Amino acid sequence: MPGSGRLVDVVDTTTRDGNQSLWGATGLTANEILAIAPTMEQVGFHALDFTSSTHMSVSVRFHREDPWELIRLMRAAMPRTLLNFITTGMRFIAWQPCDEEVMRLAFRCVVRNGIRRFQFAEPANDPSALRRVARMAREEGVEEIVVGLTYSISPVHTHAYYAERVAALADCPDIDRFYLKDPGGLLTTDAVRELGPHFAATGRTVELHSHCTIGLAPLAYMEGLKVGFDVLHTAVGPAGNGTSQPTAESTLRNLAAEGYEHDLDPEALGRVSTYFRELVREKRLPPGEPREYDAAYYHHQLPGGMVTTTQRMLEEIRRPELFDAVLAEVVRVRAEMGYPILVTPVSQLVAYQATRNVIDSERWLNVSDETVRYFLGHYGDFAAPPDPDVADRVLSLPKVGKLREAEPIGLEGVRARFGRRISDEELLLRLTMPEEQVDAMRAEPAIAERSVPVDAGDRAPLVRLLREIERRRQISYLRVQKGDDLVVWRRAS
């Protein structure tokens, strides 16, 4: 058998990447995640791909939840499982880069609130930048540091390119693990077969992360195990497939078929899967479904989360019929920008510019400040030189002068601006988010004081009934009695 009994670890992506890829990062609330956390702890995942600065901002903006409190509560609910924070390295919530002092404070706060593992995915795959942030993370107390190289295909991004970069990082003492990150789901079995030995040659544990966007990820995972990958990233039940990762359930079946072992508890995994299936059905969220092969993805290469985000953006402006045109424009914009890798935050810049180019009367008529910063080099070295005509047009815009001199977000003067009594955690939110959004979050009850989470084992018909009644605003009172058991429900006035 190919596996020969070899043990494979699993990282769960349900609450972060699954939520982002399928539901625009807004699908799951804090209490919905906390309700199932003790059962997820029983499954035995090596780590939980739990949050990012983007998800922290979503907690504040959409759910009015304190993301720092959520981390603390999750750590208490899952003390054995490593909670993971994914970051580009020098950006926290805001798209504008931060200076080292801000990032060290952010890393320190993330760690002291309960995160023990960091995944780094630097937009340019720059070895020097990745060494720098890995060292910072180690010095700020991160327990497990995982550095990723983000997979892409272009005239610049060849397999030799990835072999050179992983070799350039192999001697870094601050990196515990490496991972190959494939946000577009583009990895073929041939590509994994060629790249895997270069990652395995580092002598570290190596992880594989891909998306099912065009149906290739499960095949890439099984091939990856043959050539040296040790850990697979999966999502549970309805949070997998589609533009998300392979499901944990199907991955375990494939491991067994190929002779590999794992330490996950299938019974606990089944309870987690049932919980999310019922939750997704109640909330009318679209579950991930297997996707057919689509060669067009090799042209636009948008990550799974950006596909759903772009669709939502077009729906918000009532132009959903433009989606295919925007994807075609992404291909053109990416080439004109010098073939950047489509990973946060650059994927957002490219998708937004493509959308503007399709909607506006003229291409490159409206350009975001962050795209100007990209052309000014604020996001690192270009993979290839940008189109000179486009670069000239962007850099001739009136706002370029001001943006050219813009400094990274720093801490100078922030205590005088926001007050000396607020915590470092609140300071970071106020430094990087609109004031009204943070104020609205602060005005709400703490997460722990909100509605009591329902454990997976208690998602009974009565619970579903109460949730449905809660949604029907015309019902204000319910009384259910069976024998001596009595349930009375009243709508808060």
ZAPADREN-950076 format. One line per 2 residues: number of its first residue (from 1); for each residue x, y, z of N, C-alpha, C. Coordinates in steps of 0.1 Angstrom, whole numbers. Layout:
N
NUM	X:Y:Z:X:Y:Z:X:Y:Z ~ ...
end
This chain:
493
1	8:-12:0:0:0:0:9:12:0 ~ 5:23:-7:13:35:-8:16:41:6
3	6:41:15:8:48:28:16:41:37 ~ 16:28:37:24:19:46:22:23:61
5	10:26:64:7:29:78:12:43:83 ~ 17:51:74:22:64:79:11:73:85
7	14:80:96:5:89:102:4:102:96 ~ -8:107:93:-10:120:86:-18:129:96
9	-13:141:98:-20:150:107:-30:159:98 ~ -40:165:105:-50:173:98:-52:186:105
11	-52:197:97:-55:210:102:-69:214:97 ~ -78:218:107:-92:221:103:-93:236:99
13	-100:238:88:-101:252:82:-116:257:83 ~ -125:250:89:-139:253:89:-142:267:93
15	-137:272:104:-142:284:110:-135:296:103 ~ -124:294:96:-117:306:90:-118:305:75
17	-110:296:69:-110:295:54:-123:290:48 ~ -129:280:54:-141:275:49:-152:285:50
19	-153:292:61:-162:303:63:-160:314:53 ~ -147:317:50:-144:328:41:-146:324:26
21	-143:312:23:-144:307:9:-158:306:5 ~ -167:301:13:-180:298:10:-190:309:14
23	-188:316:25:-198:325:31:-192:339:33 ~ -182:343:25:-176:356:26:-171:360:39
25	-168:351:48:-162:353:61:-173:358:71 ~ -185:360:67:-196:365:76:-206:354:80
27	-204:342:76:-214:332:78:-216:327:92 ~ -205:327:100:-205:321:113:-203:332:124
29	-211:332:134:-210:341:145:-202:334:157 ~ -198:342:166:-189:337:177:-196:326:185
31	-208:328:189:-215:318:197:-218:305:189 ~ -220:306:176:-222:294:168:-209:286:167
33	-197:293:167:-185:286:167:-182:280:181 ~ -184:288:191:-181:284:205:-190:272:209
35	-202:271:204:-211:260:207:-205:247:204 ~ -198:246:193:-193:233:189:-178:231:192
37	-172:241:198:-157:241:201:-153:229:210 ~ -160:226:220:-156:214:228:-156:201:221
39	-166:200:212:-166:188:204:-155:188:193 ~ -152:199:188:-141:200:178:-127:197:185
41	-126:200:198:-115:197:206:-113:182:207 ~ -124:174:207:-124:160:209:-119:153:196
43	-121:160:184:-118:154:172:-103:150:171 ~ -94:159:176:-80:157:176:-73:163:164
45	-78:174:159:-70:182:149:-57:187:154 ~ -47:187:146:-34:193:150:-36:208:153
47	-43:215:145:-46:229:147:-59:233:141 ~ -64:244:145:-76:250:140:-72:263:133
49	-74:263:119:-72:276:112:-83:285:116 ~ -80:293:126:-91:299:133:-95:314:129
51	-84:322:127:-87:336:125:-76:343:117 ~ -79:355:114:-69:364:107:-73:378:111
53	-65:388:107:-69:402:110:-82:405:102 ~ -83:400:90:-95:402:82:-108:397:89
55	-107:385:95:-118:379:102:-121:387:115 ~ -110:392:121:-112:400:133:-120:413:130
57	-118:419:118:-125:431:114:-140:427:111 ~ -142:415:105:-155:410:102:-163:409:115
59	-157:404:125:-164:402:138:-169:416:143 ~ -160:426:142:-164:439:146:-175:445:137
61	-173:445:124:-181:452:115:-195:446:113 ~ -195:433:111:-208:426:108:-215:420:120
63	-208:416:130:-214:409:141:-213:417:154 ~ -206:428:154:-204:436:166:-199:428:178
65	-189:419:175:-183:410:185:-169:415:187 ~ -164:413:199:-150:417:202:-142:405:198
67	-133:406:188:-125:395:183:-115:390:193 ~ -111:399:202:-101:394:212:-108:385:222
69	-120:389:226:-128:381:235:-131:367:229 ~ -134:367:216:-136:354:209:-124:345:210
71	-112:351:207:-100:342:208:-99:337:222 ~ -101:345:233:-99:340:246:-109:329:249
73	-122:331:245:-132:321:248:-129:308:240 ~ -124:309:228:-121:297:220:-109:290:226
75	-99:297:231:-88:290:237:-93:283:250 ~ -102:289:258:-107:282:269:-114:269:266
77	-122:270:254:-130:259:250:-121:248:244 ~ -110:251:238:-101:242:231:-87:243:236
79	-84:240:248:-70:242:254:-60:234:247 ~ -63:222:242:-52:214:236:-49:216:222
81	-59:221:214:-58:223:200:-51:236:197 ~ -41:237:189:-34:249:185:-44:258:177
83	-47:270:182:-54:280:174:-45:287:165 ~ -49:289:152:-40:294:142:-45:308:138
85	-35:317:136:-37:331:130:-29:331:117 ~ -36:335:106:-29:336:94:-27:351:90
87	-15:354:85:-12:368:83:-2:369:71 ~ -3:381:64:7:384:54:20:388:61
89	19:393:73:32:396:80:32:411:84 ~ 30:420:75:32:434:79:19:442:76
91	8:436:78:-5:442:77:-15:437:88 ~ -22:446:94:-31:442:104:-44:450:102
93	-55:442:98:-68:447:95:-68:457:83 ~ -62:469:85:-62:479:74:-54:474:62
95	-57:478:50:-49:474:39:-35:480:39 ~ -35:492:45:-22:500:45:-12:492:54
97	1:491:49:11:483:57:13:490:70 ~ 18:482:80:21:487:93:36:487:96
99	41:495:105:55:494:108:57:483:118 ~ 70:480:120:73:469:129:68:470:143
101	68:482:148:63:484:162:48:480:163 ~ 40:484:153:26:480:153:24:465:152
103	32:459:143:30:445:140:35:437:153 ~ 45:441:159:50:434:171:39:435:182
105	33:447:183:22:448:193:10:439:189 ~ 7:438:176:-4:429:172:-1:415:175
107	11:411:171:15:397:174:15:394:189 ~ 19:403:197:20:401:211:5:400:217
109	-4:408:212:-18:407:217:-24:394:212 ~ -22:390:200:-28:378:194:-23:366:203
111	-10:366:206:-5:355:214:-11:355:228 ~ -11:367:235:-15:366:249:-30:364:251
113	-38:366:240:-52:363:241:-55:348:238 ~ -45:340:233:-47:326:232:-43:319:219
115	-37:327:209:-32:321:197:-18:315:199 ~ -16:303:194:-3:297:196:4:294:183
117	-3:294:172:3:291:159:0:302:149 ~ 11:306:141:9:315:131:12:309:117
119	4:312:107:8:309:93:10:322:86 ~ 22:322:79:25:334:72:24:331:57
121	17:340:50:16:339:35:19:353:30 ~ 31:356:27:36:370:22:32:371:8
123	26:382:4:21:383:-10:31:381:-21 ~ 43:384:-19:53:383:-29:62:371:-28
125	60:362:-18:68:351:-15:83:355:-13 ~ 85:367:-7:98:372:-5:105:366:7
127	116:358:4:123:351:15:128:361:26 ~ 133:372:23:138:381:33:126:387:42
129	115:390:36:103:394:43:98:383:52 ~ 98:371:47:93:360:55:103:357:67
131	116:358:65:125:356:76:123:366:87 ~ 120:379:82:118:390:92:106:387:100
133	95:384:94:82:382:102:83:369:111 ~ 90:359:106:91:347:114:100:350:127
135	110:358:125:118:362:137:110:370:147 ~ 102:380:141:94:388:150:84:379:158
137	78:370:151:68:361:157:74:353:168 ~ 86:348:166:93:340:176:96:348:188
139	101:361:186:104:369:197:92:374:205 ~ 80:374:198:68:378:205:61:366:211
141	67:354:211:61:342:218:53:333:211 ~ 53:333:197:45:323:190:51:309:191
143	43:300:194:47:286:197:51:278:184 ~ 42:279:174:45:272:162:44:281:150
145	55:283:142:55:292:131:56:284:118 ~ 46:287:109:44:280:97:45:290:86
147	55:288:77:57:298:66:53:291:53 ~ 44:298:46:39:293:33:45:300:21
149	45:293:10:48:298:-3:35:297:-11 ~ 30:308:-16:17:308:-22:18:304:-37
151	11:294:-41:12:288:-54:5:297:-65 ~ 11:299:-76:5:306:-87:12:301:-100
153	5:305:-111:11:301:-124:11:314:-132 ~ 23:317:-138:25:328:-146:39:326:-153
155	42:335:-163:55:334:-168:67:335:-158 ~ 64:341:-147:74:343:-136:73:331:-126
157	61:326:-123:59:317:-112:60:302:-118 ~ 73:298:-120:76:285:-124:79:276:-113
159	80:263:-115:84:254:-104:98:257:-99 ~ 107:261:-108:120:265:-104:120:277:-94
161	110:286:-96:108:298:-88:106:293:-73 ~ 97:283:-72:93:278:-58:104:270:-52
163	111:262:-60:123:255:-55:133:264:-50 ~ 136:275:-57:146:285:-52:142:291:-39
165	129:295:-38:125:302:-26:124:293:-14 ~ 120:281:-15:119:272:-3:134:269:1
167	143:268:-8:157:265:-5:163:277:2 ~ 159:289:-2:164:301:5:159:303:19
169	148:296:23:143:297:36:147:285:45 ~ 153:275:39:154:262:46:163:263:59
171	172:273:59:181:273:71:176:283:81 ~ 164:289:80:159:299:89:155:292:102
173	161:295:114:159:288:126:145:291:132 ~ 138:302:127:126:306:133:113:299:127
175	116:291:117:105:285:109:104:270:114 ~ 92:267:120:90:253:125:85:244:113
177	77:249:105:70:241:94:69:250:81 ~ 68:243:70:65:250:58:52:245:52
179	46:253:44:34:248:37:33:254:23 ~ 27:246:14:24:250:1:10:255:1
181	7:267:-2:-6:273:-1:-11:275:-15 ~ -22:269:-19:-28:270:-32:-42:276:-31
183	-43:289:-30:-56:295:-29:-65:294:-41 ~ -60:292:-52:-68:291:-64:-72:277:-68
185	-67:267:-60:-70:253:-63:-64:248:-76 ~ -52:253:-79:-46:251:-93:-37:239:-93
187	-33:234:-82:-23:223:-81:-28:211:-88 ~ -20:206:-97:-22:193:-104:-14:182:-97
189	-17:170:-99:-8:159:-93:6:160:-99 ~ 8:164:-111:21:166:-117:29:177:-109
191	22:188:-107:28:199:-100:32:195:-86 ~ 23:189:-78:26:184:-65:38:175:-65
193	38:166:-75:49:156:-76:63:162:-78 ~ 63:173:-85:75:180:-88:79:189:-76
195	70:196:-70:73:205:-59:75:199:-45 ~ 68:188:-43:69:182:-30:83:179:-25
197	91:173:-32:105:169:-28:113:182:-23 ~ 110:193:-30:118:205:-26:113:210:-12
199	101:209:-9:96:212:5:101:202:15 ~ 100:189:12:104:179:21:119:180:24
201	127:185:14:142:186:16:146:195:27 ~ 136:204:31:140:213:42:142:206:56
203	137:193:56:138:186:69:127:190:79 ~ 118:199:76:107:203:85:95:195:81
205	85:195:91:72:191:87:66:200:77 ~ 60:194:66:54:202:56:39:199:54
207	32:210:51:17:209:51:13:213:37 ~ 1:208:33:-5:211:20:-19:217:21
209	-21:228:15:-33:236:16:-38:239:2 ~ -50:233:-2:-55:236:-15:-70:238:-14
211	-76:242:-25:-91:244:-26:-97:235:-37 ~ -109:232:-35:-116:223:-45:-123:231:-56
213	-118:243:-59:-125:251:-69:-127:245:-82 ~ -117:237:-87:-119:230:-100:-118:215:-98
215	-120:210:-85:-121:196:-83:-107:188:-82 ~ -96:195:-81:-83:188:-82:-77:186:-68
217	-82:193:-58:-75:193:-45:-74:179:-39 ~ -85:171:-39:-84:157:-33:-73:149:-39
219	-72:150:-52:-61:142:-60:-48:148:-56 ~ -47:161:-55:-34:167:-52:-30:163:-37
221	-39:162:-28:-36:158:-15:-30:144:-14 ~ -36:135:-21:-32:121:-20:-18:120:-27
223	-16:127:-38:-3:127:-44:8:133:-35 ~ 4:144:-29:13:151:-20:18:143:-9
225	10:134:-3:15:125:7:26:116:2 ~ 25:112:-10:35:103:-16:49:109:-17
227	49:123:-18:62:129:-21:67:138:-10 ~ 61:136:2:67:142:14:59:151:22
229	47:154:18:38:163:27:33:154:38 ~ 32:161:50:29:153:62:15:157:68
231	10:169:64:-2:174:70:-11:180:59 ~ -24:177:61:-34:182:51:-44:192:58
233	-48:202:50:-58:211:55:-72:208:50 ~ -81:206:58:-95:202:54:-105:210:62
235	-118:210:57:-129:216:64:-139:205:66 ~ -148:208:76:-158:198:80:-171:200:72
237	-177:189:67:-190:188:62:-193:199:52 ~ -203:207:55:-208:217:45:-198:229:43
239	-188:230:52:-178:241:50:-167:236:41 ~ -167:224:35:-157:219:26:-163:219:12
241	-155:215:2:-158:214:-12:-161:228:-17 ~ -167:229:-29:-169:242:-35:-156:249:-37
243	-155:262:-33:-143:269:-33:-135:268:-20 ~ -139:259:-12:-132:256:1:-122:244:-1
245	-118:239:11:-109:228:11:-116:214:9 ~ -109:204:7:-116:190:7:-122:188:21
247	-133:180:22:-139:178:35:-130:168:42 ~ -131:170:56:-123:160:64:-128:146:63
249	-141:145:61:-147:131:60:-142:124:48 ~ -142:130:36:-138:124:24:-123:121:24
251	-115:131:31:-101:129:32:-97:117:40 ~ -105:115:51:-102:103:60:-105:90:52
253	-115:90:44:-118:78:36:-107:76:26 ~ -102:86:20:-91:85:10:-78:80:17
255	-76:85:29:-64:81:37:-65:66:39 ~ -76:61:44:-78:47:47:-76:39:34
257	-81:43:23:-80:36:11:-66:35:6 ~ -58:45:9:-44:45:5:-34:40:15
259	-39:35:26:-31:28:36:-24:38:46 ~ -30:50:48:-24:59:57:-32:59:70
261	-26:63:81:-33:64:94:-35:78:98 ~ -44:80:108:-47:93:114:-51:91:128
263	-51:102:136:-54:101:150:-68:108:153 ~ -76:111:143:-88:118:145:-99:108:150
265	-108:114:158:-119:106:164:-131:107:154 ~ -134:97:146:-145:97:136:-158:101:142
267	-161:96:155:-174:98:161:-176:113:164 ~ -165:119:170:-166:133:173:-167:141:160
269	-159:137:150:-160:144:137:-174:143:131 ~ -181:132:133:-194:131:128:-204:141:135
271	-202:142:148:-210:152:156:-208:166:151 ~ -195:170:148:-192:183:143:-198:185:130
273	-197:175:121:-203:176:108:-218:178:109 ~ -225:170:117:-239:171:119:-243:185:124
275	-236:190:133:-238:204:139:-238:214:127 ~ -227:214:119:-226:224:109:-236:222:98
277	-240:210:95:-250:208:85:-264:214:89 ~ -267:211:102:-280:217:107:-279:232:108
279	-268:237:112:-266:252:113:-267:258:99 ~ -261:253:90:-261:258:76:-275:258:70
281	-282:247:73:-296:246:68:-305:256:75 ~ -303:258:88:-311:268:95:-309:282:91
283	-296:285:87:-292:299:84:-294:301:68 ~ -297:290:61:-298:291:47:-285:296:40
285	-274:290:45:-261:293:39:-259:282:28 ~ -252:285:17:-250:275:7:-239:266:11
287	-242:253:12:-231:243:16:-222:242:4 ~ -209:238:7:-200:235:-4:-204:222:-11
289	-203:222:-24:-206:211:-32:-194:208:-42 ~ -192:195:-45:-181:192:-55:-183:200:-67
291	-171:204:-73:-171:213:-85:-165:205:-96 ~ -170:208:-108:-164:203:-120:-151:210:-124
293	-143:203:-132:-131:209:-137:-134:221:-146 ~ -127:232:-144:-130:244:-152:-116:251:-155
295	-112:249:-168:-99:254:-172:-98:269:-171 ~ -109:276:-171:-108:291:-170:-101:296:-157
297	-102:287:-147:-95:292:-135:-80:293:-136 ~ -74:286:-146:-60:288:-148:-57:301:-154
299	-67:308:-159:-65:322:-164:-66:332:-153 ~ -78:332:-146:-80:343:-136:-74:340:-123
301	-74:328:-118:-67:323:-106:-72:330:-93 ~ -84:335:-93:-89:341:-81:-91:331:-70
303	-86:334:-58:-89:324:-46:-104:322:-44 ~ -107:311:-37:-121:308:-35:-128:319:-28
305	-122:325:-17:-129:335:-10:-132:348:-18 ~ -123:351:-28:-125:362:-36:-135:360:-47
307	-137:347:-51:-148:344:-60:-161:348:-54 ~ -164:343:-42:-177:346:-35:-178:361:-32
309	-167:367:-28:-167:382:-25:-170:390:-37 ~ -164:386:-49:-167:394:-61:-181:392:-65
311	-187:380:-64:-201:378:-67:-210:386:-58 ~ -206:386:-45:-215:394:-36:-214:409:-39
313	-202:414:-43:-200:428:-46:-208:432:-58 ~ -209:423:-68:-217:426:-80:-232:425:-77
315	-236:416:-68:-250:416:-64:-254:428:-57 ~ -245:434:-48:-248:446:-41:-250:458:-50
317	-243:458:-61:-245:469:-70:-255:465:-81 ~ -262:454:-80:-272:449:-89:-267:447:-103
319	-255:442:-104:-249:438:-117:-243:424:-117 ~ -250:414:-112:-245:401:-111:-241:395:-125
321	-248:400:-136:-245:394:-149:-232:398:-154 ~ -224:406:-147:-211:410:-151:-200:401:-146
323	-203:391:-139:-193:382:-132:-183:377:-142 ~ -188:371:-153:-179:365:-163:-170:375:-169
325	-175:387:-172:-167:398:-178:-156:402:-168 ~ -160:403:-155:-150:406:-145:-139:396:-144
327	-142:383:-144:-132:373:-144:-122:374:-156 ~ -128:377:-168:-119:379:-180:-110:391:-178
329	-116:402:-171:-108:414:-169:-97:412:-159 ~ -100:403:-149:-90:400:-139:-77:395:-146
331	-78:386:-156:-67:381:-163:-58:393:-169 ~ -65:402:-175:-58:413:-181:-52:423:-171
333	-59:425:-160:-54:434:-150:-42:428:-143 ~ -42:415:-140:-31:409:-134:-18:410:-142
335	-20:408:-155:-8:409:-164:-3:423:-164 ~ -12:433:-165:-8:447:-165:-1:451:-152
337	-4:444:-141:2:448:-128:14:440:-125 ~ 19:432:-135:32:425:-133:30:411:-127
339	19:404:-129:16:391:-124:18:389:-109 ~ 11:398:-101:11:395:-87:4:382:-83
341	9:376:-72:2:364:-68:-12:368:-61 ~ -22:362:-65:-36:366:-60:-38:360:-47
343	-33:367:-37:-35:364:-23:-38:377:-15 ~ -45:376:-4:-48:388:4:-35:396:7
345	-35:409:5:-46:418:0:-46:421:-15 ~ -36:415:-22:-35:419:-36:-46:413:-44
347	-51:402:-41:-63:396:-48:-75:406:-48 ~ -77:412:-36:-87:422:-35:-85:434:-44
349	-72:438:-45:-69:450:-54:-72:446:-68 ~ -68:435:-73:-70:431:-87:-84:429:-90
351	-92:422:-81:-106:420:-84:-114:433:-84 ~ -111:442:-75:-117:455:-74:-115:463:-87
353	-102:463:-91:-98:471:-103:-105:465:-116 ~ -105:451:-116:-112:445:-128:-127:449:-128
355	-133:449:-116:-147:453:-115:-149:467:-120 ~ -141:476:-115:-142:490:-119:-140:492:-135
357	-130:484:-140:-127:485:-154:-139:481:-163 ~ -147:471:-158:-158:466:-165:-170:476:-164
359	-172:481:-152:-183:490:-149:-181:504:-155 ~ -169:509:-154:-167:523:-159:-166:524:-174
361	-167:537:-179:-167:539:-193:-153:537:-199 ~ -143:537:-191:-129:536:-196:-121:528:-186
363	-112:519:-191:-104:511:-182:-94:520:-174 ~ -92:516:-162:-82:524:-153:-87:538:-151
365	-100:541:-152:-105:554:-150:-105:557:-135 ~ -109:547:-127:-110:548:-112:-100:538:-106
367	-91:543:-98:-81:534:-92:-81:537:-77 ~ -82:526:-69:-82:527:-55:-68:532:-50
369	-68:538:-38:-56:543:-32:-46:531:-30 ~ -51:519:-26:-43:508:-23:-36:503:-36
371	-43:504:-48:-37:500:-60:-26:510:-64 ~ -28:522:-61:-18:532:-63:-6:528:-55
373	-8:525:-42:3:521:-34:10:509:-40 ~ 3:499:-46:9:488:-52:19:492:-63
375	14:501:-71:23:506:-82:35:514:-77 ~ 33:520:-65:45:527:-59:54:518:-52
377	51:505:-52:60:495:-46:58:493:-31 ~ 47:498:-25:45:496:-11:42:482:-7
379	38:474:-16:35:460:-13:47:450:-17 ~ 59:456:-19:70:447:-21:74:448:-36
381	84:440:-39:89:440:-53:79:434:-62 ~ 79:438:-75:70:433:-85:76:419:-89
383	66:410:-92:71:397:-97:76:399:-111 ~ 70:408:-119:75:411:-133:72:426:-134
385	78:433:-143:76:447:-145:61:450:-149 ~ 54:459:-143:40:462:-148:40:468:-162
387	29:468:-168:27:474:-181:31:489:-180 ~ 40:494:-188:45:508:-186:34:518:-189
389	25:515:-198:14:525:-201:5:526:-190 ~ 1:514:-184:-8:514:-172:-1:521:-160
391	11:517:-158:18:523:-147:19:538:-148 ~ 22:543:-160:23:557:-162:9:564:-159
393	-1:557:-164:-15:563:-161:-18:564:-147 ~ -15:553:-139:-18:552:-125:-10:563:-118
395	3:563:-121:12:572:-113:11:587:-117 ~ 3:590:-127:0:603:-131:-12:609:-124
397	-19:601:-116:-31:605:-110:-28:616:-99 ~ -37:626:-97:-34:637:-88:-31:632:-74
399	-37:621:-69:-35:617:-55:-22:610:-53 ~ -14:607:-63:-2:599:-62:8:607:-53
401	9:620:-54:19:627:-46:17:625:-31 ~ 5:626:-27:2:624:-13:4:609:-9
403	0:600:-17:2:586:-14:17:581:-14 ~ 24:588:-23:39:584:-24:46:587:-11
405	42:597:-4:48:600:9:42:593:21 ~ 32:586:19:25:579:30:34:570:37
407	34:571:50:41:562:59:33:550:63 ~ 39:539:67:32:528:73:25:532:86
409	14:525:89:7:528:102:17:526:113 ~ 18:536:122:27:536:133:20:539:146
411	27:538:157:21:541:171:24:555:176 ~ 32:562:169:35:576:174:22:584:176
413	20:589:188:9:598:191:-4:591:193 ~ -5:578:192:-18:571:192:-24:571:206
415	-16:571:217:-21:572:230:-28:585:233 ~ -22:596:228:-28:609:230:-41:610:222
417	-41:603:210:-53:603:201:-64:595:207 ~ -62:583:212:-72:574:216:-74:573:231
419	-65:578:239:-66:577:253:-56:567:259 ~ -52:570:271:-42:561:277:-48:550:285
421	-61:550:287:-67:539:296:-72:527:288 ~ -73:528:275:-78:517:267:-67:506:266
423	-71:494:264:-62:483:263:-54:484:250 ~ -43:476:249:-36:475:236:-45:469:225
425	-54:460:229:-62:453:220:-72:463:214 ~ -79:471:222:-88:481:217:-80:492:209
427	-68:495:213:-60:505:206:-58:500:191 ~ -55:487:190:-52:482:176:-65:483:168
429	-76:480:173:-88:481:166:-91:495:161 ~ -89:504:171:-92:518:167:-82:524:158
431	-70:519:158:-60:524:149:-62:519:135 ~ -69:508:133:-70:502:119:-85:501:114
433	-95:505:122:-108:504:118:-116:517:120 ~ -127:519:113:-135:531:115:-140:532:129
435	-139:544:135:-143:546:149:-157:542:152 ~ -166:545:142:-180:541:145:-183:526:146
437	-175:518:139:-176:504:139:-172:499:153 ~ -160:504:158:-155:499:171:-165:504:182
439	-170:516:181:-180:521:191:-192:512:191 ~ -197:508:179:-209:500:179:-207:487:185
441	-195:481:183:-191:468:189:-191:470:204 ~ -185:481:209:-183:483:223:-197:485:230
443	-207:490:223:-220:492:228:-228:480:230 ~ -224:469:224:-231:456:225:-227:448:237
445	-235:439:242:-231:430:253:-219:422:249 ~ -211:418:258:-199:409:255:-205:396:250
447	-196:389:242:-200:376:236:-205:366:247 ~ -198:366:258:-202:356:269:-216:360:275
449	-220:372:273:-233:376:278:-245:375:269 ~ -242:370:257:-252:369:246:-259:356:248
451	-268:352:238:-276:340:239:-267:328:241 ~ -272:319:250:-264:307:254:-262:298:241
453	-249:295:238:-247:286:227:-253:272:229 ~ -257:266:218:-263:253:218:-253:242:214
455	-250:233:223:-240:222:220:-246:214:209 ~ -236:207:202:-240:199:190:-250:188:194
457	-248:183:206:-257:172:209:-271:176:213 ~ -273:189:215:-286:194:219:-294:201:208
459	-290:200:195:-297:206:184:-309:198:181 ~ -318:198:190:-330:190:189:-341:197:182
461	-352:190:179:-363:197:172:-369:209:179 ~ -369:209:193:-374:220:200:-365:232:198
463	-352:230:198:-342:241:196:-345:247:182 ~ -347:239:172:-349:244:158:-362:252:158
465	-372:247:165:-385:254:166:-383:268:172 ~ -376:269:183:-374:282:189:-367:291:180
467	-357:286:173:-349:295:164:-359:300:153 ~ -367:291:148:-376:295:137:-386:306:142
469	-391:304:154:-401:313:160:-394:327:162 ~ -381:326:166:-374:339:169:-373:347:156
471	-373:340:144:-372:348:132:-385:353:127 ~ -396:348:132:-409:352:128:-414:363:138
473	-412:376:134:-414:387:143:-428:389:148 ~ -438:383:141:-452:384:145:-455:376:157
475	-447:366:160:-449:358:172:-442:364:184 ~ -449:366:195:-443:372:207:-443:363:219
477	-451:352:218:-452:343:230:-454:329:226 ~ -448:319:233:-449:305:230:-449:297:243
479	-458:288:245:-459:279:256:-460:265:252 ~ -450:256:256:-450:242:252:-450:234:265
481	-459:225:267:-460:217:279:-462:202:275 ~ -454:193:281:-456:179:279:-454:173:293
483	-465:168:299:-464:162:312:-460:173:322 ~ -449:171:329:-444:181:339:-434:190:333
485	-430:188:320:-420:197:314:-427:209:307 ~ -422:221:310:-428:233:305:-417:242:300
487	-420:247:288:-411:257:281:-419:269:278 ~ -415:281:283:-422:293:280:-412:302:273
489	-416:308:262:-407:317:254:-415:330:252 ~ -408:341:255:-414:355:252:-403:363:245
491	-408:370:235:-399:379:228:-396:391:236 ~ -383:395:237:-379:406:244:-385:419:238
493	-389:428:246:-396:440:241:-386:450:236
end
